Amino acid sequence: MKASELVGKTKDELNTKLVDLKKEQFNLRFQKATGQLENTARVRQVRRDIARVQTALRQQAEKRA
């Protein structure tokens, strides 16, 4: 996901995306703990996508304030 994809989204859409990413992150951690994780690079991607969504949410909050 690119940061430019998040620019036009609403706060609700971003929050939904954030929840989905956090669920995926939990599932990936669970797979890693049980030795079932195949794509280890996905952990890093998800972590960075979460940061991008949080940054977009903060930027929107700054614009409104």
PQR file of N, CA, C, O and H, with PARSE charges and radii, in Angstrom:
ATOM      1  N   MET A   1       0.840  -1.167   0.000 -0.4000 1.5000
ATOM      2  CA  MET A   1       0.000   0.000   0.000 -0.0000 2.0000
ATOM      3  C   MET A   1       0.891   1.239   0.000  0.5500 1.7000
ATOM      4  O   MET A   1       1.923   1.283   0.670 -0.5500 1.4000
ATOM      5  N   LYS A   2       0.473   2.230  -0.758 -0.4000 1.5000
ATOM      6  CA  LYS A   2       1.205   3.479  -0.812 -0.0000 2.0000
ATOM      7  C   LYS A   2       0.448   4.542  -0.026  0.5500 1.7000
ATOM      8  O   LYS A   2      -0.771   4.465   0.130 -0.5500 1.4000
ATOM      9  H   LYS A   2      -0.365   2.194  -1.302  0.4000 1.0000
ATOM     10  N   ALA A   3       1.170   5.516   0.458 -0.4000 1.5000
ATOM     11  CA  ALA A   3       0.560   6.582   1.234 -0.0000 2.0000
ATOM     12  C   ALA A   3      -0.435   7.370   0.377  0.5500 1.7000
ATOM     13  O   ALA A   3      -1.426   7.882   0.897 -0.5500 1.4000
ATOM     14  H   ALA A   3       2.160   5.578   0.332  0.4000 1.0000
ATOM     15  N   SER A   4      -0.180   7.471  -0.919 -0.4000 1.5000
ATOM     16  CA  SER A   4      -1.077   8.211  -1.806 -0.0000 2.0000
ATOM     17  C   SER A   4      -2.444   7.548  -1.917  0.5500 1.7000
ATOM     18  O   SER A   4      -3.433   8.214  -2.223 -0.5500 1.4000
ATOM     19  H   SER A   4       0.625   7.055  -1.341  0.4000 1.0000
ATOM     20  N   GLU A   5      -2.507   6.245  -1.672 -0.4000 1.5000
ATOM     21  CA  GLU A   5      -3.788   5.543  -1.702 -0.0000 2.0000
ATOM     22  C   GLU A   5      -4.664   5.916  -0.511  0.5500 1.7000
ATOM     23  O   GLU A   5      -5.883   5.748  -0.565 -0.5500 1.4000
ATOM     24  H   GLU A   5      -1.704   5.703  -1.423  0.4000 1.0000
ATOM     25  N   LEU A   6      -4.066   6.416   0.548 -0.4000 1.5000
ATOM     26  CA  LEU A   6      -4.795   6.707   1.775 -0.0000 2.0000
ATOM     27  C   LEU A   6      -5.297   8.144   1.842  0.5500 1.7000
ATOM     28  O   LEU A   6      -6.135   8.471   2.682 -0.5500 1.4000
ATOM     29  H   LEU A   6      -3.077   6.553   0.592  0.4000 1.0000
ATOM     30  N   VAL A   7      -4.795   8.995   0.970 -0.4000 1.5000
ATOM     31  CA  VAL A   7      -5.090  10.425   1.065 -0.0000 2.0000
ATOM     32  C   VAL A   7      -6.577  10.726   0.932  0.5500 1.7000
ATOM     33  O   VAL A   7      -7.101  11.535   1.698 -0.5500 1.4000
ATOM     34  H   VAL A   7      -4.115   8.729   0.287  0.4000 1.0000
ATOM     35  N   GLY A   8      -7.262  10.115   0.003 -0.4000 1.5000
ATOM     36  CA  GLY A   8      -8.655  10.454  -0.243 -0.0000 2.0000
ATOM     37  C   GLY A   8      -9.656   9.724   0.628  0.5500 1.7000
ATOM     38  O   GLY A   8     -10.862   9.923   0.477 -0.5500 1.4000
ATOM     39  H   GLY A   8      -6.837   9.458  -0.619  0.4000 1.0000
ATOM     40  N   LYS A   9      -9.190   8.891   1.527 -0.4000 1.5000
ATOM     41  CA  LYS A   9     -10.106   8.083   2.329 -0.0000 2.0000
ATOM     42  C   LYS A   9     -10.613   8.856   3.539  0.5500 1.7000
ATOM     43  O   LYS A   9      -9.945   9.752   4.054 -0.5500 1.4000
ATOM     44  H   LYS A   9      -8.211   8.729   1.650  0.4000 1.0000
ATOM     45  N   THR A  10     -11.815   8.484   3.978 -0.4000 1.5000
ATOM     46  CA  THR A  10     -12.404   9.119   5.151 -0.0000 2.0000
ATOM     47  C   THR A  10     -11.824   8.524   6.421  0.5500 1.7000
ATOM     48  O   THR A  10     -11.123   7.512   6.392 -0.5500 1.4000
ATOM     49  H   THR A  10     -12.358   7.756   3.560  0.4000 1.0000
ATOM     50  N   LYS A  11     -12.128   9.170   7.532 -0.4000 1.5000
ATOM     51  CA  LYS A  11     -11.643   8.696   8.823 -0.0000 2.0000
ATOM     52  C   LYS A  11     -12.170   7.290   9.123  0.5500 1.7000
ATOM     53  O   LYS A  11     -11.437   6.445   9.638 -0.5500 1.4000
ATOM     54  H   LYS A  11     -12.697   9.991   7.556  0.4000 1.0000
ATOM     55  N   ASP A  12     -13.439   7.046   8.801 -0.4000 1.5000
ATOM     56  CA  ASP A  12     -14.027   5.725   9.046 -0.0000 2.0000
ATOM     57  C   ASP A  12     -13.363   4.648   8.206  0.5500 1.7000
ATOM     58  O   ASP A  12     -13.116   3.544   8.692 -0.5500 1.4000
ATOM     59  H   ASP A  12     -14.034   7.733   8.383  0.4000 1.0000
ATOM     60  N   GLU A  13     -13.072   4.960   6.949 -0.4000 1.5000
ATOM     61  CA  GLU A  13     -12.393   3.994   6.076 -0.0000 2.0000
ATOM     62  C   GLU A  13     -10.993   3.678   6.596  0.5500 1.7000
ATOM     63  O   GLU A  13     -10.553   2.528   6.570 -0.5500 1.4000
ATOM     64  H   GLU A  13     -13.273   5.857   6.554  0.4000 1.0000
ATOM     65  N   LEU A  14     -10.303   4.714   7.067 -0.4000 1.5000
ATOM     66  CA  LEU A  14      -8.962   4.504   7.595 -0.0000 2.0000
ATOM     67  C   LEU A  14      -8.995   3.677   8.880  0.5500 1.7000
ATOM     68  O   LEU A  14      -8.151   2.806   9.089 -0.5500 1.4000
ATOM     69  H   LEU A  14     -10.660   5.648   7.088  0.4000 1.0000
ATOM     70  N   ASN A  15      -9.971   3.954   9.731 -0.4000 1.5000
ATOM     71  CA  ASN A  15     -10.097   3.175  10.972 -0.0000 2.0000
ATOM     72  C   ASN A  15     -10.411   1.715  10.674  0.5500 1.7000
ATOM     73  O   ASN A  15      -9.892   0.820  11.339 -0.5500 1.4000
ATOM     74  H   ASN A  15     -10.657   4.662   9.562  0.4000 1.0000
ATOM     75  N   THR A  16     -11.257   1.472   9.680 -0.4000 1.5000
ATOM     76  CA  THR A  16     -11.571   0.100   9.286 -0.0000 2.0000
ATOM     77  C   THR A  16     -10.330  -0.604   8.762  0.5500 1.7000
ATOM     78  O   THR A  16     -10.076  -1.760   9.101 -0.5500 1.4000
ATOM     79  H   THR A  16     -11.679   2.200   9.140  0.4000 1.0000
ATOM     80  N   LYS A  17      -9.564   0.087   7.939 -0.4000 1.5000
ATOM     81  CA  LYS A  17      -8.321  -0.465   7.395 -0.0000 2.0000
ATOM     82  C   LYS A  17      -7.334  -0.773   8.517  0.5500 1.7000
ATOM     83  O   LYS A  17      -6.645  -1.793   8.489 -0.5500 1.4000
ATOM     84  H   LYS A  17      -9.771   1.026   7.663  0.4000 1.0000
ATOM     85  N   LEU A  18      -7.275   0.114   9.499 -0.4000 1.5000
ATOM     86  CA  LEU A  18      -6.368  -0.081  10.628 -0.0000 2.0000
ATOM     87  C   LEU A  18      -6.745  -1.325  11.430  0.5500 1.7000
ATOM     88  O   LEU A  18      -5.873  -2.099  11.825 -0.5500 1.4000
ATOM     89  H   LEU A  18      -7.834   0.943   9.522  0.4000 1.0000
ATOM     90  N   VAL A  19      -8.025  -1.514  11.668 -0.4000 1.5000
ATOM     91  CA  VAL A  19      -8.498  -2.697  12.397 -0.0000 2.0000
ATOM     92  C   VAL A  19      -8.150  -3.966  11.622  0.5500 1.7000
ATOM     93  O   VAL A  19      -7.688  -4.948  12.204 -0.5500 1.4000
ATOM     94  H   VAL A  19      -8.734  -0.885  11.347  0.4000 1.0000
ATOM     95  N   ASP A  20      -8.374  -3.942  10.310 -0.4000 1.5000
ATOM     96  CA  ASP A  20      -8.055  -5.112   9.483 -0.0000 2.0000
ATOM     97  C   ASP A  20      -6.561  -5.444   9.528  0.5500 1.7000
ATOM     98  O   ASP A  20      -6.175  -6.608   9.631 -0.5500 1.4000
ATOM     99  H   ASP A  20      -8.749  -3.144   9.838  0.4000 1.0000
ATOM    100  N   LEU A  21      -5.736  -4.414   9.449 -0.4000 1.5000
ATOM    101  CA  LEU A  21      -4.292  -4.629   9.482 -0.0000 2.0000
ATOM    102  C   LEU A  21      -3.832  -5.155  10.840  0.5500 1.7000
ATOM    103  O   LEU A  21      -2.946  -6.007  10.911 -0.5500 1.4000
ATOM    104  H   LEU A  21      -6.049  -3.468   9.365  0.4000 1.0000
ATOM    105  N   LYS A  22      -4.430  -4.653  11.909 -0.4000 1.5000
ATOM    106  CA  LYS A  22      -4.054  -5.135  13.248 -0.0000 2.0000
ATOM    107  C   LYS A  22      -4.452  -6.602  13.425  0.5500 1.7000
ATOM    108  O   LYS A  22      -3.728  -7.376  14.052 -0.5500 1.4000
ATOM    109  H   LYS A  22      -5.150  -3.962  11.851  0.4000 1.0000
ATOM    110  N   LYS A  23      -5.614  -6.981  12.866 -0.4000 1.5000
ATOM    111  CA  LYS A  23      -6.027  -8.385  12.925 -0.0000 2.0000
ATOM    112  C   LYS A  23      -5.053  -9.258  12.146  0.5500 1.7000
ATOM    113  O   LYS A  23      -4.676 -10.341  12.593 -0.5500 1.4000
ATOM    114  H   LYS A  23      -6.202  -6.352  12.357  0.4000 1.0000
ATOM    115  N   GLU A  24      -4.650  -8.771  10.971 -0.4000 1.5000
ATOM    116  CA  GLU A  24      -3.687  -9.526  10.161 -0.0000 2.0000
ATOM    117  C   GLU A  24      -2.354  -9.644  10.889  0.5500 1.7000
ATOM    118  O   GLU A  24      -1.715 -10.696  10.859 -0.5500 1.4000
ATOM    119  H   GLU A  24      -4.956  -7.891  10.608  0.4000 1.0000
ATOM    120  N   GLN A  25      -1.939  -8.568  11.540 -0.4000 1.5000
ATOM    121  CA  GLN A  25      -0.688  -8.593  12.285 -0.0000 2.0000
ATOM    122  C   GLN A  25      -0.757  -9.631  13.409  0.5500 1.7000
ATOM    123  O   GLN A  25       0.203 -10.370  13.632 -0.5500 1.4000
ATOM    124  H   GLN A  25      -2.458  -7.713  11.565  0.4000 1.0000
ATOM    125  N   PHE A  26      -1.882  -9.687  14.110 -0.4000 1.5000
ATOM    126  CA  PHE A  26      -2.057 -10.682  15.168 -0.0000 2.0000
ATOM    127  C   PHE A  26      -1.968 -12.092  14.600  0.5500 1.7000
ATOM    128  O   PHE A  26      -1.296 -12.956  15.165 -0.5500 1.4000
ATOM    129  H   PHE A  26      -2.661  -9.087  13.929  0.4000 1.0000
ATOM    130  N   ASN A  27      -2.647 -12.320  13.481 -0.4000 1.5000
ATOM    131  CA  ASN A  27      -2.629 -13.647  12.869 -0.0000 2.0000
ATOM    132  C   ASN A  27      -1.225 -14.040  12.416  0.5500 1.7000
ATOM    133  O   ASN A  27      -0.828 -15.198  12.550 -0.5500 1.4000
ATOM    134  H   ASN A  27      -3.193 -11.619  13.023  0.4000 1.0000
ATOM    135  N   LEU A  28      -0.477 -13.081  11.883 -0.4000 1.5000
ATOM    136  CA  LEU A  28       0.888 -13.360  11.461 -0.0000 2.0000
ATOM    137  C   LEU A  28       1.784 -13.693  12.651  0.5500 1.7000
ATOM    138  O   LEU A  28       2.625 -14.589  12.575 -0.5500 1.4000
ATOM    139  H   LEU A  28      -0.799 -12.141  11.774  0.4000 1.0000
ATOM    140  N   ARG A  29       1.597 -12.966  13.748 -0.4000 1.5000
ATOM    141  CA  ARG A  29       2.384 -13.267  14.953 -0.0000 2.0000
ATOM    142  C   ARG A  29       2.047 -14.650  15.483  0.5500 1.7000
ATOM    143  O   ARG A  29       2.926 -15.382  15.940 -0.5500 1.4000
ATOM    144  H   ARG A  29       0.914 -12.238  13.810  0.4000 1.0000
ATOM    145  N   PHE A  30       0.768 -15.003  15.419 -0.4000 1.5000
ATOM    146  CA  PHE A  30       0.337 -16.318  15.876 -0.0000 2.0000
ATOM    147  C   PHE A  30       0.947 -17.409  15.003  0.5500 1.7000
ATOM    148  O   PHE A  30       1.419 -18.425  15.513 -0.5500 1.4000
ATOM    149  H   PHE A  30       0.054 -14.408  15.048  0.4000 1.0000
ATOM    150  N   GLN A  31       0.936 -17.199  13.683 -0.4000 1.5000
ATOM    151  CA  GLN A  31       1.538 -18.163  12.760 -0.0000 2.0000
ATOM    152  C   GLN A  31       3.039 -18.303  13.021  0.5500 1.7000
ATOM    153  O   GLN A  31       3.583 -19.406  12.966 -0.5500 1.4000
ATOM    154  H   GLN A  31       0.553 -16.374  13.268  0.4000 1.0000
ATOM    155  N   LYS A  32       3.703 -17.186  13.304 -0.4000 1.5000
ATOM    156  CA  LYS A  32       5.136 -17.236  13.572 -0.0000 2.0000
ATOM    157  C   LYS A  32       5.420 -18.043  14.838  0.5500 1.7000
ATOM    158  O   LYS A  32       6.369 -18.825  14.884 -0.5500 1.4000
ATOM    159  H   LYS A  32       3.261 -16.290  13.349  0.4000 1.0000
ATOM    160  N   ALA A  33       4.593 -17.847  15.860 -0.4000 1.5000
ATOM    161  CA  ALA A  33       4.800 -18.544  17.130 -0.0000 2.0000
ATOM    162  C   ALA A  33       4.581 -20.049  16.987  0.5500 1.7000
ATOM    163  O   ALA A  33       5.219 -20.842  17.680 -0.5500 1.4000
ATOM    164  H   ALA A  33       3.822 -17.212  15.823  0.4000 1.0000
ATOM    165  N   THR A  34       3.685 -20.435  16.094 -0.4000 1.5000
ATOM    166  CA  THR A  34       3.397 -21.856  15.925 -0.0000 2.0000
ATOM    167  C   THR A  34       4.232 -22.483  14.807  0.5500 1.7000
ATOM    168  O   THR A  34       4.104 -23.674  14.522 -0.5500 1.4000
ATOM    169  H   THR A  34       3.167 -19.791  15.531  0.4000 1.0000
ATOM    170  N   GLY A  35       5.085 -21.676  14.179 -0.4000 1.5000
ATOM    171  CA  GLY A  35       5.959 -22.201  13.133 -0.0000 2.0000
ATOM    172  C   GLY A  35       5.279 -22.405  11.793  0.5500 1.7000
ATOM    173  O   GLY A  35       5.786 -23.158  10.961 -0.5500 1.4000
ATOM    174  H   GLY A  35       5.189 -20.709  14.411  0.4000 1.0000
ATOM    175  N   GLN A  36       4.149 -21.761  11.559 -0.4000 1.5000
ATOM    176  CA  GLN A  36       3.400 -21.927  10.317 -0.0000 2.0000
ATOM    177  C   GLN A  36       3.575 -20.765   9.342  0.5500 1.7000
ATOM    178  O   GLN A  36       3.018 -20.788   8.245 -0.5500 1.4000
ATOM    179  H   GLN A  36       3.737 -21.149  12.235  0.4000 1.0000
ATOM    180  N   LEU A  37       4.336 -19.758   9.733 -0.4000 1.5000
ATOM    181  CA  LEU A  37       4.492 -18.567   8.900 -0.0000 2.0000
ATOM    182  C   LEU A  37       5.405 -18.864   7.726  0.5500 1.7000
ATOM    183  O   LEU A  37       6.551 -19.276   7.904 -0.5500 1.4000
ATOM    184  H   LEU A  37       4.789 -19.739  10.624  0.4000 1.0000
ATOM    185  N   GLU A  38       4.884 -18.650   6.513 -0.4000 1.5000
ATOM    186  CA  GLU A  38       5.663 -18.903   5.309 -0.0000 2.0000
ATOM    187  C   GLU A  38       6.275 -17.623   4.755  0.5500 1.7000
ATOM    188  O   GLU A  38       7.449 -17.600   4.386 -0.5500 1.4000
ATOM    189  H   GLU A  38       3.953 -18.316   6.367  0.4000 1.0000
ATOM    190  N   ASN A  39       5.480 -16.559   4.696 -0.4000 1.5000
ATOM    191  CA  ASN A  39       5.958 -15.299   4.125 -0.0000 2.0000
ATOM    192  C   ASN A  39       6.367 -14.353   5.261  0.5500 1.7000
ATOM    193  O   ASN A  39       5.551 -13.573   5.751 -0.5500 1.4000
ATOM    194  H   ASN A  39       4.526 -16.577   4.996  0.4000 1.0000
ATOM    195  N   THR A  40       7.621 -14.428   5.668 -0.4000 1.5000
ATOM    196  CA  THR A  40       8.081 -13.613   6.790 -0.0000 2.0000
ATOM    197  C   THR A  40       8.133 -12.123   6.456  0.5500 1.7000
ATOM    198  O   THR A  40       8.052 -11.285   7.353 -0.5500 1.4000
ATOM    199  H   THR A  40       8.285 -15.061   5.269  0.4000 1.0000
ATOM    200  N   ALA A  41       8.265 -11.794   5.196 -0.4000 1.5000
ATOM    201  CA  ALA A  41       8.323 -10.388   4.791 -0.0000 2.0000
ATOM    202  C   ALA A  41       6.984  -9.687   4.995  0.5500 1.7000
ATOM    203  O   ALA A  41       6.935  -8.463   5.116 -0.5500 1.4000
ATOM    204  H   ALA A  41       8.331 -12.475   4.466  0.4000 1.0000
ATOM    205  N   ARG A  42       5.916 -10.447   5.034 -0.4000 1.5000
ATOM    206  CA  ARG A  42       4.581  -9.858   5.204 -0.0000 2.0000
ATOM    207  C   ARG A  42       4.446  -9.184   6.571  0.5500 1.7000
ATOM    208  O   ARG A  42       3.707  -8.209   6.708 -0.5500 1.4000
ATOM    209  H   ARG A  42       5.956 -11.441   4.936  0.4000 1.0000
ATOM    210  N   VAL A  43       5.152  -9.691   7.578 -0.4000 1.5000
ATOM    211  CA  VAL A  43       5.113  -9.092   8.918 -0.0000 2.0000
ATOM    212  C   VAL A  43       5.584  -7.640   8.837  0.5500 1.7000
ATOM    213  O   VAL A  43       4.964  -6.741   9.404 -0.5500 1.4000
ATOM    214  H   VAL A  43       5.752 -10.483   7.467  0.4000 1.0000
ATOM    215  N   ARG A  44       6.679  -7.430   8.131 -0.4000 1.5000
ATOM    216  CA  ARG A  44       7.234  -6.083   7.974 -0.0000 2.0000
ATOM    217  C   ARG A  44       6.299  -5.188   7.169  0.5500 1.7000
ATOM    218  O   ARG A  44       6.105  -4.022   7.513 -0.5500 1.4000
ATOM    219  H   ARG A  44       7.183  -8.161   7.670  0.4000 1.0000
ATOM    220  N   GLN A  45       5.722  -5.727   6.105 -0.4000 1.5000
ATOM    221  CA  GLN A  45       4.798  -4.950   5.270 -0.0000 2.0000
ATOM    222  C   GLN A  45       3.598  -4.474   6.082  0.5500 1.7000
ATOM    223  O   GLN A  45       3.204  -3.311   6.003 -0.5500 1.4000
ATOM    224  H   GLN A  45       5.880  -6.674   5.826  0.4000 1.0000
ATOM    225  N   VAL A  46       3.028  -5.381   6.857 -0.4000 1.5000
ATOM    226  CA  VAL A  46       1.835  -5.040   7.637 -0.0000 2.0000
ATOM    227  C   VAL A  46       2.174  -3.979   8.678  0.5500 1.7000
ATOM    228  O   VAL A  46       1.410  -3.036   8.884 -0.5500 1.4000
ATOM    229  H   VAL A  46       3.348  -6.326   6.921  0.4000 1.0000
ATOM    230  N   ARG A  47       3.320  -4.138   9.331 -0.4000 1.5000
ATOM    231  CA  ARG A  47       3.726  -3.167  10.352 -0.0000 2.0000
ATOM    232  C   ARG A  47       3.867  -1.770   9.741  0.5500 1.7000
ATOM    233  O   ARG A  47       3.447  -0.780  10.339 -0.5500 1.4000
ATOM    234  H   ARG A  47       3.940  -4.904   9.163  0.4000 1.0000
ATOM    235  N   ARG A  48       4.452  -1.702   8.565 -0.4000 1.5000
ATOM    236  CA  ARG A  48       4.622  -0.406   7.907 -0.0000 2.0000
ATOM    237  C   ARG A  48       3.303   0.157   7.391  0.5500 1.7000
ATOM    238  O   ARG A  48       3.095   1.370   7.415 -0.5500 1.4000
ATOM    239  H   ARG A  48       4.793  -2.506   8.079  0.4000 1.0000
ATOM    240  N   ASP A  49       2.408  -0.718   6.921 -0.4000 1.5000
ATOM    241  CA  ASP A  49       1.091  -0.262   6.484 -0.0000 2.0000
ATOM    242  C   ASP A  49       0.304   0.321   7.658  0.5500 1.7000
ATOM    243  O   ASP A  49      -0.410   1.312   7.501 -0.5500 1.4000
ATOM    244  H   ASP A  49       2.576  -1.703   6.902  0.4000 1.0000
ATOM    245  N   ILE A  50       0.435  -0.298   8.835 -0.4000 1.5000
ATOM    246  CA  ILE A  50      -0.225   0.230  10.028 -0.0000 2.0000
ATOM    247  C   ILE A  50       0.295   1.633  10.321  0.5500 1.7000
ATOM    248  O   ILE A  50      -0.485   2.536  10.625 -0.5500 1.4000
ATOM    249  H   ILE A  50       1.015  -1.103   8.963  0.4000 1.0000
ATOM    250  N   ALA A  51       1.589   1.816  10.231 -0.4000 1.5000
ATOM    251  CA  ALA A  51       2.183   3.133  10.473 -0.0000 2.0000
ATOM    252  C   ALA A  51       1.683   4.156   9.463  0.5500 1.7000
ATOM    253  O   ALA A  51       1.423   5.305   9.819 -0.5500 1.4000
ATOM    254  H   ALA A  51       2.223   1.084   9.984  0.4000 1.0000
ATOM    255  N   ARG A  52       1.547   3.745   8.200 -0.4000 1.5000
ATOM    256  CA  ARG A  52       1.047   4.665   7.166 -0.0000 2.0000
ATOM    257  C   ARG A  52      -0.386   5.107   7.457  0.5500 1.7000
ATOM    258  O   ARG A  52      -0.722   6.283   7.313 -0.5500 1.4000
ATOM    259  H   ARG A  52       1.758   2.812   7.910  0.4000 1.0000
ATOM    260  N   VAL A  53      -1.224   4.160   7.864 -0.4000 1.5000
ATOM    261  CA  VAL A  53      -2.619   4.493   8.162 -0.0000 2.0000
ATOM    262  C   VAL A  53      -2.689   5.417   9.371  0.5500 1.7000
ATOM    263  O   VAL A  53      -3.449   6.386   9.369 -0.5500 1.4000
ATOM    264  H   VAL A  53      -0.951   3.205   7.980  0.4000 1.0000
ATOM    265  N   GLN A  54      -1.909   5.128  10.394 -0.4000 1.5000
ATOM    266  CA  GLN A  54      -1.903   5.984  11.579 -0.0000 2.0000
ATOM    267  C   GLN A  54      -1.417   7.386  11.247  0.5500 1.7000
ATOM    268  O   GLN A  54      -1.936   8.365  11.781 -0.5500 1.4000
ATOM    269  H   GLN A  54      -1.291   4.341  10.396  0.4000 1.0000
ATOM    270  N   THR A  55      -0.433   7.490  10.376 -0.4000 1.5000
ATOM    271  CA  THR A  55       0.069   8.797   9.947 -0.0000 2.0000
ATOM    272  C   THR A  55      -1.014   9.560   9.198  0.5500 1.7000
ATOM    273  O   THR A  55      -1.192  10.758   9.419 -0.5500 1.4000
ATOM    274  H   THR A  55      -0.011   6.694   9.941  0.4000 1.0000
ATOM    275  N   ALA A  56      -1.735   8.882   8.317 -0.4000 1.5000
ATOM    276  CA  ALA A  56      -2.811   9.527   7.559 -0.0000 2.0000
ATOM    277  C   ALA A  56      -3.913  10.012   8.504  0.5500 1.7000
ATOM    278  O   ALA A  56      -4.471  11.092   8.307 -0.5500 1.4000
ATOM    279  H   ALA A  56      -1.590   7.909   8.137  0.4000 1.0000
ATOM    280  N   LEU A  57      -4.223   9.218   9.523 -0.4000 1.5000
ATOM    281  CA  LEU A  57      -5.238   9.630  10.500 -0.0000 2.0000
ATOM    282  C   LEU A  57      -4.782  10.872  11.265  0.5500 1.7000
ATOM    283  O   LEU A  57      -5.572  11.789  11.490 -0.5500 1.4000
ATOM    284  H   LEU A  57      -3.769   8.342   9.682  0.4000 1.0000
ATOM    285  N   ARG A  58      -3.512  10.902  11.664 -0.4000 1.5000
ATOM    286  CA  ARG A  58      -2.985  12.063  12.384 -0.0000 2.0000
ATOM    287  C   ARG A  58      -2.992  13.311  11.510  0.5500 1.7000
ATOM    288  O   ARG A  58      -3.295  14.405  11.985 -0.5500 1.4000
ATOM    289  H   ARG A  58      -2.870  10.157  11.482  0.4000 1.0000
ATOM    290  N   GLN A  59      -2.656  13.145  10.229 -0.4000 1.5000
ATOM    291  CA  GLN A  59      -2.639  14.296   9.315 -0.0000 2.0000
ATOM    292  C   GLN A  59      -4.041  14.853   9.141  0.5500 1.7000
ATOM    293  O   GLN A  59      -4.224  16.069   9.083 -0.5500 1.4000
ATOM    294  H   GLN A  59      -2.409  12.256   9.843  0.4000 1.0000
ATOM    295  N   GLN A  60      -5.036  13.969   9.057 -0.4000 1.5000
ATOM    296  CA  GLN A  60      -6.412  14.434   8.946 -0.0000 2.0000
ATOM    297  C   GLN A  60      -6.843  15.180  10.204  0.5500 1.7000
ATOM    298  O   GLN A  60      -7.540  16.192  10.123 -0.5500 1.4000
ATOM    299  H   GLN A  60      -4.888  12.982   9.104  0.4000 1.0000
ATOM    300  N   ALA A  61      -6.430  14.683  11.361 -0.4000 1.5000
ATOM    301  CA  ALA A  61      -6.787  15.333  12.617 -0.0000 2.0000
ATOM    302  C   ALA A  61      -6.158  16.731  12.713  0.5500 1.7000
ATOM    303  O   ALA A  61      -6.770  17.658  13.243 -0.5500 1.4000
ATOM    304  H   ALA A  61      -5.863  13.861  11.426  0.4000 1.0000
ATOM    305  N   GLU A  62      -4.946  16.870  12.203 -0.4000 1.5000
ATOM    306  CA  GLU A  62      -4.278  18.170  12.214 -0.0000 2.0000
ATOM    307  C   GLU A  62      -4.985  19.168  11.315  0.5500 1.7000
ATOM    308  O   GLU A  62      -5.088  20.346  11.656 -0.5500 1.4000
ATOM    309  H   GLU A  62      -4.448  16.117  11.772  0.4000 1.0000
ATOM    310  N   LYS A  63      -5.476  18.706  10.165 -0.4000 1.5000
ATOM    311  CA  LYS A  63      -6.170  19.578   9.229 -0.0000 2.0000
ATOM    312  C   LYS A  63      -7.477  20.090   9.824  0.5500 1.7000
ATOM    313  O   LYS A  63      -7.872  21.229   9.575 -0.5500 1.4000
ATOM    314  H   LYS A  63      -5.392  17.749   9.888  0.4000 1.0000
ATOM    315  N   ARG A  64      -8.135  19.261  10.596 -0.4000 1.5000
ATOM    316  CA  ARG A  64      -9.427  19.635  11.191 -0.0000 2.0000
ATOM    317  C   ARG A  64      -9.254  20.575  12.375  0.5500 1.7000
ATOM    318  O   ARG A  64     -10.141  21.374  12.674 -0.5500 1.4000
ATOM    319  H   ARG A  64      -7.814  18.336  10.798  0.4000 1.0000
ATOM    320  N   ALA A  65      -8.123  20.480  13.042 -0.4000 1.5000
ATOM    321  CA  ALA A  65      -7.912  21.284  14.263 -0.0000 2.0000
ATOM    322  C   ALA A  65      -7.527  22.711  13.958  0.5500 1.7000
ATOM    323  O   ALA A  65      -7.318  23.503  14.877 -0.5500 1.4000
ATOM    324  H   ALA A  65      -7.402  19.830  12.799  0.4000 1.0000
TER
END
